[in-house]
Amino acid sequence: MADEKNAEKPADTTDRKVKVEFGGKTYQIAELDDWPALVIEMVEDARYVNVLRFVLGQEQFAQFIATEPKKKDVDGFVQALQTAAQGN
């Protein structure tokens, strides 16, 4: 029964969160296994801004975008998120 309850939870409300630091800020994200398939497809297609929007959520994404990141920052942040989400 517990598995059914967990399956009903939206991905953004999972208890399995990891912290990742980037650009002097700390963000909380879901573990990689909890990322929706759509986000994995976006990673494969190198649609990194969309990846950040989904993985970070509205508030954290707004904080990141407020730093006026360049392409290299977006690429580096996505790599840091993937590494942290994998537990490496």
Summary of the structure (lengths in Angstrom):
residues: 88
radius of gyration: 13.2
end to end distance: 31.1
largest distance: 45.9
contacts: 215
relative contact order: 0.18
helix: 62%
strand: 14%
